[in-house]
């Protein structure tokens, strides 16, 4: 077991129990990093198949556990790194052509998994979106006042509570958890702050995430069982309603990334994950704690019918270190150990024979990089100290196959400002060496210091993305109290960005689209249909994003995927993309097939053993399928029941797969393309000198009986 497991929270567990709950502690202290669980049924099981003539035994209700592996690409499942999942996939049903909902963000797909619907019905636009005035007021999970004037990141249960109240139902359709609870079924949702809560925002079941335990009675129940609570758990209730034990600690604390001396570019990226796994999986002990509470208390005490377990692994390490890195593999092994612990608990508690496990990822993932012809990949040589600027000694020699990228970060508000737009993203001053280190070791941005605080608000703040054309505090891109005419609000989301034009000026939208088409960092572009046909784009409605009831209330006017390259490799892993200015090595959210194609596996008594399903499927299909397994229905869902993987399908309608369909957009002409090496836009890209831009959208259609289901495969921008 990694040393990081011995966190303060787990130490407190021992102190509180004082020997009274040693059986509960065993999962924390026993070796488990590579534990594998047999897929065979336990020797002693309930008599669920009584012989003819035997006294009738009550049949146990079927149970479903949805386990979300955040960011898991299907090609990351290997016998070496994920032995438990590798075996589960072979023993169960592997849906080999599953699709994440675009934009391929965590919270977008949390909504699809919750309700089986796209934004056009659910009205939800996470991860980060902007709420037009009047804005709500509320706190975040730590109890701090949250500004909703800026675009807000929704991976926080308290922020979701505020937005749910503000919008009078943040998700506009009935969720799987609501249907289950109204049928009298017991539900539980645990794990990553944000997506776990989104499953049960109305609070009808048991909930545990990295910050909170709900309802209050359940929090006190865990305390009475001498189980520590997340440190911020008290913030969910009125003062004095919940008091933590003096030795409670912080069992969901995430270990910090190992830090190295900062460079002038404000990043630790140079030495991050150079050669080993010592930097690890920061959330490892938190995940172990939450899985332990689920397997050792919730399963035996609450006997849930529907459970969702959503951990931020391997996504978190993929973001921080990149796919193909040593810590990416460590994260895979960590999450696989959690699956092993879950399966072992089901066997020991004789629950396996009537429990179905669905393993799904919210999205795939790509490494962050610009074109390596502009920004060569490099090997990393960790340095004990940094002396002035970037050098070959610190970056290592170029490595065009196995090296790391030092490019790909794009700040849309900055580029827009250089082009004359009044753009705001609310993020203030930022630094990131991932903005681009070129072949000659020069950088896209030059780091500067705001000595007076005039630009960044804090004296001596380093920044590298403040547009040189601005000299006032507005240069930090904070959303002003009163928006100027034709303002553009940018909600940076990673692999795609949302653009809001608050006054809905059609000419501003047209100019915005033309600008995005001219910058090679951006890929496919989608526009609200109220603005009519925009050359070289598709409507939001075409990709299931247009919700007529959320226009002017959170729906973006324009959505743009960053450009991607599915053939480029970083650290030996196929697939790269540009990202919002985040300093990450790995990202998702784009319309790349690497982000769209994700993992879906079904295992248990309801699923056909050892089957591979080649029909296209999607995350929107999970909720209606689970509802059926629980004897319920989800009539408002846009997804379908995955009958071809079930022993007893809901229907035997004929299934026919239409051929893959490529839909080209119209052509935008007379564009002047700008090079990614120059944020000012003064450097043309001579590679594409005809000024032509268009998009190809590729989709698959599946006809089930008389109904057609459409799965979006990818969308690629083309420039000539």
C-alpha positions in Angstrom: 0.0 0.0 0.0 1.4 3.5 -0.9 2.6 5.6 2.0 0.1 8.3 1.0 -2.6 6.1 2.4 -1.5 7.0 5.9 -3.3 10.3 5.8 -4.5 12.3 8.8 -8.0 11.1 8.3 -7.2 7.4 8.4 -4.9 8.0 11.4 -7.9 9.6 13.1 -10.0 6.6 12.2 -7.7 4.5 14.4 -7.7 7.0 17.3 -11.5 7.3 17.3 -12.1 3.6 17.2 -9.5 2.8 19.9 -9.8 -0.9 19.1 -13.6 -1.0 19.0 -13.9 -1.1 15.3 -10.9 -3.1 14.1 -13.0 -5.0 11.5 -13.9 -1.7 9.9 -10.3 -0.7 9.8 -9.0 -3.8 8.0 -9.6 -2.4 4.5 -7.3 0.5 5.3 -4.5 -1.5 6.7 -4.4 -4.6 4.5 -2.4 -4.6 1.3 -4.7 -3.7 -1.5 -2.9 -1.8 -4.3 -3.1 -4.8 -6.6 -5.8 -6.9 -5.0 -7.7 -9.0 -7.5 -11.1 -10.6 -6.9 -12.3 -13.8 -8.4 -15.2 -13.3 -10.7 -16.8 -16.5 -9.6 -19.8 -16.5 -7.2 -19.2 -16.9 -3.5 -19.6 -20.5 -2.1 -22.5 -19.5 0.1 -25.2 -17.6 -1.6 -28.9 -16.9 -1.1 -31.3 -19.4 -2.6 -32.4 -17.3 -5.5 -33.1 -20.3 -7.8 -35.1 -22.8 -5.6 -35.5 -26.3 -7.0 -39.0 -27.4 -8.2 -41.1 -28.4 -5.3 -39.0 -26.5 -2.7 -40.6 -24.0 -0.4 -40.9 -20.7 -2.1 -38.2 -18.3 -1.1 -38.6 -14.5 -1.5 -36.6 -13.4 -4.4 -34.1 -10.6 -3.5 -34.6 -7.4 -5.4 -32.1 -6.8 -8.2 -29.5 -4.2 -7.3 -27.4 -1.9 -9.5 -24.1 -0.3 -8.7 -22.8 2.3 -11.3 -19.1 2.8 -10.9 -17.7 5.8 -12.8 -14.0 5.8 -13.7 -13.6 9.5 -14.4 -11.7 10.0 -17.7 -11.1 6.3 -18.5 -10.2 5.6 -22.1 -11.1 2.1 -23.3 -7.5 1.6 -24.5 -6.3 2.2 -20.9 -7.8 -1.1 -19.7 -5.0 -3.6 -19.6 -4.2 -6.8 -17.7 -1.1 -5.2 -16.2 -2.6 -1.9 -14.9 -6.3 -2.8 -14.4 -6.5 -6.5 -13.8 -9.9 -6.4 -12.1 -11.5 -4.3 -14.8 -9.8 -6.3 -17.5 -11.3 -9.5 -16.1 -14.7 -7.9 -15.6 -14.8 -6.7 -19.2 -14.1 -10.2 -20.5 -16.7 -11.8 -18.2 -19.5 -9.3 -18.8 -20.7 -7.2 -21.7 -18.3 -4.8 -23.3 -20.0 -2.0 -25.3 -17.1 -1.3 -27.6 -18.6 1.7 -29.4 -19.8 3.9 -26.5 -20.1 7.6 -26.8 -19.7 10.4 -24.3 -22.1 13.4 -24.5 -20.5 16.4 -26.2 -19.1 18.7 -24.8 -17.2 15.8 -23.2 -17.0 17.4 -19.7 -17.6 15.6 -16.4 -20.7 17.5 -15.4 -22.3 17.4 -18.9 -22.0 13.6 -18.7 -23.1 13.5 -15.1 -26.4 15.0 -16.3 -26.6 12.5 -19.1 -26.0 9.7 -16.7 -28.5 11.1 -14.2 -31.4 11.6 -16.6 -30.6 9.8 -19.8 -30.9 13.1 -21.7 -29.0 15.7 -23.6 -28.9 19.4 -22.8 -31.7 20.1 -25.2 -34.0 18.4 -22.7 -32.1 18.6 -19.4 -31.1 22.3 -19.8 -27.7 21.7 -18.1 -24.5 23.1 -19.4 -21.7 22.2 -16.9 -18.7 22.1 -16.2 -18.3 25.9 -16.2 -21.1 28.2 -17.4 -22.2 31.8 -17.0 -25.4 32.8 -15.2 -26.7 36.1 -16.6 -28.0 38.8 -14.2 -29.8 38.7 -11.9 -27.2 36.4 -10.4 -27.8 34.2 -7.4 -26.0 34.4 -4.1 -24.6 31.5 -2.1 -21.5 29.8 -0.7 -19.3 27.0 -2.0 -18.6 23.7 -0.3 -16.0 25.3 2.0 -18.5 27.8 3.2 -16.9 30.7 1.3 -19.0 33.2 -0.5 -19.2 32.2 -4.2 -19.3 34.9 -7.0 -21.8 34.0 -9.6 -21.0 37.1 -11.6 -18.1 35.3 -13.2 -18.5 31.9 -15.0 -18.8 29.3 -12.3 -17.3 25.9 -12.0 -20.1 23.5 -11.0 -18.1 20.6 -9.4 -19.3 21.6 -6.0 -22.5 20.4 -4.2 -23.2 23.8 -2.6 -22.8 25.7 -5.9 -25.2 23.1 -7.5 -27.7 23.7 -4.6 -27.7 27.4 -5.2 -28.1 27.1 -9.0 -30.8 24.5 -8.5 -32.8 26.9 -6.4 -32.0 29.8 -8.8 -33.2 28.0 -11.9 -36.1 26.2 -10.1 -34.7 22.8 -11.2 -31.2 22.9 -12.7 -32.0 19.6 -14.5 -35.3 20.0 -16.2 -36.2 16.3 -16.5 -36.9 13.6 -14.0 -33.7 11.8 -13.0 -33.0 8.1 -12.5 -32.6 8.6 -8.7 -35.9 10.4 -8.5 -37.7 7.6 -10.3 -36.1 5.0 -8.0 -36.9 6.9 -4.8 -40.5 7.4 -5.8 -40.7 3.7 -6.2 -39.5 3.2 -2.6 -36.0 2.1 -3.6 -33.0 3.0 -1.4 -30.4 5.0 -3.2 -26.9 6.2 -2.4 -24.4 8.4 -4.3 -20.8 8.8 -3.2 -17.6 10.2 -4.5 -16.3 13.2 -6.5 -17.7 16.5 -5.5 -20.2 17.7 -8.1 -21.1 14.8 -10.3 -22.0 12.5 -7.4 -24.4 15.2 -6.0 -25.9 15.9 -9.4 -27.4 12.4 -9.4 -29.6 13.3 -6.4 -29.9 17.0 -6.0 -33.3 16.8 -4.4 -31.9 14.8 -1.6 -34.0 11.7 -1.5 -31.2 9.2 -0.7 -27.9 8.9 1.1 -25.0 11.0 0.0 -21.3 11.2 0.7 -18.7 13.1 -1.2 -15.4 14.8 -0.5 -17.1 17.7 1.3 -20.4 16.6 2.6 -22.7 13.9 4.1 -26.4 14.2 3.6 -28.9 14.1 5.2 -28.0 15.3 8.7 -29.4 12.1 10.3 -27.0 10.0 8.1 -24.0 12.2 9.1 -24.8 11.7 12.7 -25.3 8.0 12.2 -21.8 7.7 10.7 -20.4 9.6 13.7 -22.2 7.3 16.1 -20.5 4.4 14.2 -17.2 6.2 15.0 -16.6 7.0 11.3 -14.9 10.3 10.6 -16.6 12.8 8.3 -15.2 15.1 5.6 -13.9 18.2 7.3 -16.3 20.5 5.4 -19.3 18.4 6.4 -20.5 20.9 9.0 -20.8 23.6 6.2 -23.9 21.8 4.8 -26.0 22.5 7.9 -26.9 25.4 10.2 -24.4 26.3 12.8 -24.3 23.8 15.6 -26.4 21.1 13.9 -23.3 19.0 13.2 -20.2 19.1 15.3 -17.1 17.1 14.3 -15.3 15.0 16.8 -12.1 16.8 18.0 -10.0 14.0 16.4 -12.1 13.7 13.2 -9.3 14.9 11.0 -9.9 15.3 7.2 -10.3 11.8 5.7 -11.0 13.2 2.2 -8.0 15.5 2.1 -6.2 15.3 -1.2 -2.4 15.1 -1.1 -0.8 18.0 -2.9 1.3 17.4 -6.0 5.0 17.5 -5.2 6.2 20.9 -6.0 9.5 21.9 -7.5 11.2 25.3 -7.8 9.0 27.5 -10.0 10.3 28.9 -13.2 9.6 32.4 -14.5 6.6 30.8 -16.2 4.8 30.1 -13.0 4.6 26.3 -13.5 5.9 23.1 -12.0 5.3 21.4 -15.2 9.0 21.1 -16.1 9.7 18.5 -13.4 6.2 17.1 -12.8 6.3 13.3 -13.1 9.7 13.1 -14.6 10.6 9.5 -14.1 8.7 7.9 -11.2 5.5 7.6 -9.3 6.4 9.4 -6.2 3.9 12.2 -6.9 1.2 9.6 -7.1 -2.6 9.9 -6.9 -3.4 12.8 -4.7 -7.0 11.6 -4.0 -6.0 8.0 -3.3 -6.6 8.0 0.4 -9.9 9.9 0.0 -11.1 7.3 -2.5 -10.2 4.5 -0.1 -12.0 6.2 2.7 -15.2 6.7 0.7 -15.1 3.1 -0.7 -14.5 1.8 2.8 -17.6 3.6 4.1 -19.6 2.3 1.3 -18.5 -1.4 1.5 -18.3 -1.6 5.3 -21.2 0.5 6.4 -23.6 1.5 3.6 -23.9 -1.9 2.0 -24.6 -3.9 5.1 -26.6 -1.3 7.0 -28.6 0.5 4.2 -28.9 -2.3 1.7 -29.2 0.1 -1.3 -31.0 -0.8 -4.4 -29.3 1.8 -6.6 -25.7 3.0 -5.9 -23.4 5.3 -7.8 -19.7 5.5 -7.0 -17.9 8.3 -8.8 -14.2 8.8 -8.1 -12.0 11.4 -9.8 -9.5 8.7 -10.8 -7.8 8.4 -13.2 -8.9 11.8 -14.6 -7.1 13.8 -11.9 -3.7 12.3 -12.6 -4.2 12.3 -16.3 -4.8 16.1 -16.1 -1.8 16.7 -13.9 0.7 14.4 -15.4 -0.6 13.4 -18.8 -1.6 10.0 -20.3 1.3 7.7 -20.7 3.1 9.1 -17.6 4.1 6.9 -14.7 1.4 8.5 -12.5 -1.3 7.9 -15.1 -0.5 4.2 -14.7 -0.5 4.5 -10.9 -3.9 6.1 -11.0 -5.3 3.3 -13.1 -3.9 0.7 -10.6 -5.4 2.7 -7.7 -8.9 2.8 -9.2 -8.7 -0.8 -10.1 -7.9 -1.6 -6.5 -11.1 0.2 -5.5 -13.1 -2.1 -7.9 -11.4 -5.1 -6.3 -12.5 -3.9 -2.9 -16.0 -3.4 -4.1 -16.3 -6.9 -5.6 -14.7 -8.5 -2.6 -17.3 -6.9 -0.3 -20.2 -8.0 -2.6 -18.9 -11.6 -2.4 -18.3 -11.6 1.3 -21.7 -10.1 2.0 -23.4 -12.6 -0.5 -24.7 -9.7 -2.6 -22.9 -10.6 -5.9 -25.5 -13.1 -7.3 -28.1 -10.3 -7.6 -26.0 -7.2 -8.0 -25.3 -5.7 -11.4 -22.2 -3.6 -11.8 -22.0 -1.0 -14.6 -18.6 0.5 -15.1 -18.7 3.6 -17.2 -16.4 6.6 -17.8 -17.8 10.1 -18.3 -15.5 10.8 -21.2 -12.2 9.8 -22.8 -9.1 12.0 -22.6 -6.2 13.4 -24.7 -2.8 14.8 -24.0 -2.5 18.6 -24.3 -0.3 19.7 -27.2 -0.2 22.0 -30.1 1.3 20.9 -33.4 4.7 19.3 -32.7 6.0 21.0 -35.9 5.6 24.3 -34.0 6.2 23.0 -30.4 8.5 20.0 -30.3 8.0 17.4 -27.6 10.8 17.2 -25.0 12.2 14.8 -22.5 12.2 16.1 -18.9 15.3 16.2 -16.7 14.3 17.2 -13.2 16.4 20.0 -11.8 17.1 20.7 -8.1 17.0 24.4 -8.8 16.2 26.7 -11.6 18.5 29.5 -12.7 16.9 32.0 -15.0 14.6 31.0 -17.8 14.2 27.9 -19.9 17.2 25.9 -21.0 18.0 22.6 -22.7 19.4 21.3 -19.5 16.0 21.6 -17.8 13.8 20.7 -20.7 16.0 17.9 -21.8 16.6 17.1 -25.5 13.7 17.0 -27.9 12.0 13.7 -28.0 9.5 13.5 -30.8 8.0 10.1 -29.8 8.1 9.7 -26.0 8.6 13.3 -24.9 6.3 15.7 -23.0 4.4 18.6 -24.6 5.0 22.2 -23.5 2.2 23.7 -25.5 -1.5 23.7 -26.1 -2.9 26.2 -23.6 -5.2 28.9 -25.1 -6.8 31.8 -23.4 -9.8 32.7 -25.5 -10.5 36.0 -23.7 -6.9 37.1 -24.3 -7.0 36.3 -28.0 -10.4 38.0 -28.4 -9.1 41.1 -26.7 -6.1 41.3 -29.1 -8.7 41.1 -31.9 -10.7 44.1 -30.6 -13.5 42.3 -28.7 -14.6 43.3 -25.2 -14.0 39.8 -23.7 -14.1 38.6 -20.1 -13.6 35.2 -18.5 -13.4 36.1 -14.8 -10.1 34.3 -14.2 -7.8 37.3 -13.5 -4.1 37.0 -14.0 -2.8 33.5 -15.0 0.5 31.9 -15.9 1.2 28.7 -17.7 4.3 27.5 -19.5 1.9 25.2 -21.4 1.0 28.2 -23.5 3.9 27.1 -25.7 7.6 26.6 -25.8 8.8 26.7 -29.4 11.5 24.8 -31.1 14.1 27.5 -30.4 13.1 27.6 -26.7 11.4 30.9 -27.1 7.9 31.1 -25.6 4.5 32.3 -26.9 4.1 34.6 -24.0 6.8 36.5 -22.0 6.2 36.4 -18.3 5.8 39.9 -16.7 5.3 41.2 -13.2 2.5 43.6 -12.2 4.5 45.6 -9.7 1.7 47.9 -8.7 -1.4 45.7 -8.9 -2.9 47.9 -11.6 -3.5 44.9 -13.9 -3.9 41.9 -11.6 -5.1 43.5 -8.4 -2.2 42.2 -6.4 1.3 43.8 -6.6 4.1 41.7 -7.8 1.8 39.2 -9.4 3.3 37.2 -12.4 1.2 37.0 -15.5 1.7 36.1 -19.1 -1.7 36.3 -20.7 -2.7 39.9 -20.2 -3.2 41.5 -23.6 -0.6 44.1 -24.3 -3.3 46.4 -25.8 -4.8 47.0 -22.3 -3.4 49.1 -19.5 -6.3 49.2 -17.0 -7.5 46.7 -14.4 -10.1 45.4 -16.9 -7.1 43.6 -18.4 -7.5 40.9 -15.8 -10.7 39.9 -17.6 -12.9 40.1 -14.6 -16.6 40.5 -15.6 -17.5 44.2 -14.9 -20.5 45.3 -12.9 -22.0 46.8 -16.0 -21.2 45.1 -19.2 -20.3 47.2 -22.2 -22.2 47.0 -25.4 -21.4 43.9 -27.4 -19.4 42.2 -24.6 -18.4 38.6 -24.9 -18.3 36.4 -21.8 -16.1 33.3 -22.1 -16.7 30.2 -19.9 -13.4 28.2 -20.2 -14.1 24.5 -20.0 -11.0 22.6 -21.1 -11.4 21.0 -24.5 -14.2 23.4 -25.5 -15.2 26.9 -24.5 -18.6 28.5 -24.2 -19.1 32.0 -25.5 -22.0 34.3 -24.4 -23.0 37.5 -26.1 -25.3 39.0 -23.4 -27.0 41.6 -25.8 -27.4 38.9 -28.5 -26.1 41.2 -31.1 -26.1 39.2 -34.4 -23.2 41.1 -35.9 -21.1 40.5 -32.8 -21.9 36.7 -33.0 -21.0 36.7 -36.7 -17.6 38.5 -36.0 -17.0 36.1 -33.1 -17.5 33.1 -35.3 -15.2 34.5 -38.0 -12.5 35.2 -35.4 -12.7 31.6 -34.0 -12.5 30.2 -37.5 -9.4 32.2 -38.2 -7.5 31.0 -35.1 -6.1 27.5 -35.7 -6.3 26.6 -32.0 -10.1 26.3 -32.4 -11.9 23.4 -34.2 -15.6 22.8 -34.8 -18.0 25.7 -34.0 -21.7 25.6 -33.1 -24.1 28.5 -32.9 -27.5 29.1 -31.4 -30.1 28.9 -34.2 -31.6 32.3 -33.3 -28.7 33.8 -35.3 -29.5 32.0 -38.5 -27.1 30.1 -40.7 -23.5 31.0 -40.0 -21.1 29.9 -42.7 -18.9 27.0 -41.7 -20.9 26.1 -38.5 -23.7 23.9 -37.3 -26.5 24.9 -35.0 -26.5 24.0 -31.3 -29.7 22.1 -32.0 -27.8 19.8 -34.5 -25.6 18.5 -31.6 -28.4 18.3 -29.0 -27.4 21.4 -27.1 -30.2 23.9 -27.8 -32.7 24.2 -25.0 -35.5 26.7 -25.9 -36.4 27.2 -22.2 -32.8 28.1 -21.2 -32.1 30.7 -23.9 -30.9 33.8 -22.1 -30.6 31.8 -18.9 -27.3 29.9 -19.1 -27.3 28.5 -22.6 -24.2 29.7 -24.5 -24.6 31.5 -27.8 -21.6 29.8 -29.3 -19.7 26.6 -28.4 -16.3 25.9 -29.9 -14.3 22.7 -29.6 -10.6 23.2 -29.5 -8.8 21.6 -32.4 -7.4 18.1 -32.0 -5.2 15.6 -33.7 -6.1 11.9 -33.2 -2.9 10.8 -35.0 -0.3 12.7 -32.9 1.4 11.0 -30.0 2.6 12.3 -26.7 4.3 9.8 -24.3 3.3 7.1 -26.8 -0.4 7.8 -26.4 -2.5 8.7 -29.5 -4.5 11.9 -29.4 -3.8 15.5 -28.6 -5.8 18.7 -28.3 -5.6 22.4 -27.4 -7.2 23.4 -24.1 -8.4 26.4 -22.1 -5.6 28.1 -20.2 -5.2 25.6 -17.4 -1.6 24.4 -17.3 -2.7 20.7 -17.6 -0.9 17.9 -19.3 -4.1 16.0 -20.1 -7.6 17.3 -21.1 -11.0 16.4 -22.4 -14.1 18.2 -23.5 -13.3 18.5 -27.2 -15.1 16.8 -30.1 -12.1 14.5 -30.7 -12.9 10.8 -31.0 -10.4 10.2 -28.2 -12.6 12.3 -25.9 -15.9 11.1 -27.2 -15.3 7.3 -27.2 -15.4 6.1 -23.6 -15.8 3.0 -21.5 -19.1 1.1 -20.8 -19.1 -2.4 -19.3 -22.0 -4.3 -17.8 -21.6 -7.3 -15.5 -23.9 -9.3 -13.3 -27.0 -11.5 -13.3 -28.8 -9.3 -15.9 -26.0 -9.2 -18.4 -24.9 -11.7 -21.0 -21.6 -13.3 -20.0 -18.6 -12.7 -22.3 -20.3 -10.6 -24.9 -19.0 -7.8 -27.0 -21.6 -5.4 -28.4 -20.6 -3.6 -31.5 -23.7 -1.4 -31.9 -23.2 2.2 -31.0 -24.3 3.3 -27.5 -23.9 6.3 -25.3 -23.9 7.6 -21.8 -27.5 8.7 -22.3 -28.4 5.0 -22.5 -27.2 4.1 -19.0 -30.1 5.6 -17.0 -33.0 4.0 -19.0 -31.1 0.7 -18.9 -30.6 0.9 -15.1 -34.2 2.0 -14.6 -35.4 -1.2 -16.5 -33.1 -3.4 -14.4 -34.7 -1.9 -11.3 -38.2 -2.6 -12.6 -38.8 1.1 -13.4 -39.0 3.2 -16.5 -37.6 6.6 -17.5 -40.1 7.8 -20.1 -38.5 11.2 -20.5 -35.1 9.8 -21.4 -33.6 10.3 -24.9 -31.4 7.2 -24.5 -32.4 3.6 -25.0 -32.4 0.4 -23.1 -29.3 -1.6 -24.1 -31.3 -4.7 -24.8 -28.6 -6.4 -26.8 -26.5 -6.9 -23.7 -29.3 -8.2 -21.5 -30.3 -11.8 -20.8 -33.9 -10.7 -20.5 -34.3 -7.7 -22.8 -37.1 -5.2 -22.3 -38.1 -5.8 -26.0 -36.9 -7.9 -28.9 -37.3 -5.2 -31.5 -35.1 -5.6 -34.6 -31.9 -3.4 -34.4 -30.4 -2.1 -37.6 -27.2 0.0 -37.7 -27.2 2.6 -40.5 -23.9 3.4 -42.1 -21.6 6.0 -40.5 -22.8 9.4 -41.8 -20.5 12.3 -42.6 -22.2 15.6 -42.6 -20.2 18.6 -44.0 -21.0 22.1 -43.0 -21.2 25.0 -45.4 -17.9 26.7 -46.3 -16.6 30.0 -44.8 -14.5 31.9 -47.3 -12.0 34.7 -47.3 -10.5 34.0 -43.8 -7.0 35.0 -42.8 -5.7 32.3 -40.6 -3.5 33.2 -37.6 -0.6 31.2 -36.3 -0.8 29.6 -32.8 2.7 31.0 -32.1 1.4 34.6 -32.0 -1.5 35.6 -29.7 -1.6 39.1 -31.2 -2.8 37.7 -34.5 -0.1 39.5 -36.5 1.5 36.3 -37.7 -0.4 34.6 -40.6 -0.4 30.9 -41.1 0.8 30.5 -44.6 0.2 26.8 -44.6 -3.5 27.4 -45.3 -3.5 30.3 -47.7 -6.9 29.8 -49.4 -8.9 31.1 -46.4 -11.4 28.3 -46.5 -12.9 26.8 -43.3 -15.5 24.1 -42.9 -16.5 21.2 -40.5 -17.1 17.5 -40.9 -19.5 16.0 -38.3 -19.4 12.2 -38.2 -22.3 10.3 -36.6 -23.8 6.8 -36.4 -27.4 6.0 -36.5 -29.1 3.0 -34.9 -32.7 2.1 -35.8 -34.5 0.1 -33.0 -37.9 -0.9 -34.2 -39.3 2.3 -35.6 -37.2 4.7 -33.6 -33.8 6.1 -34.7 -31.0 7.0 -32.2 -28.1 9.2 -33.3 -24.6 9.0 -31.8 -22.1 11.8 -32.5 -18.7 10.3 -33.2 -16.6 13.4 -33.7 -16.5 16.9 -35.4 -13.4 18.1 -37.2 -12.6 21.5 -38.5 -10.9 21.7 -41.9 -8.8 24.6 -43.2 -7.4 25.2 -46.7 
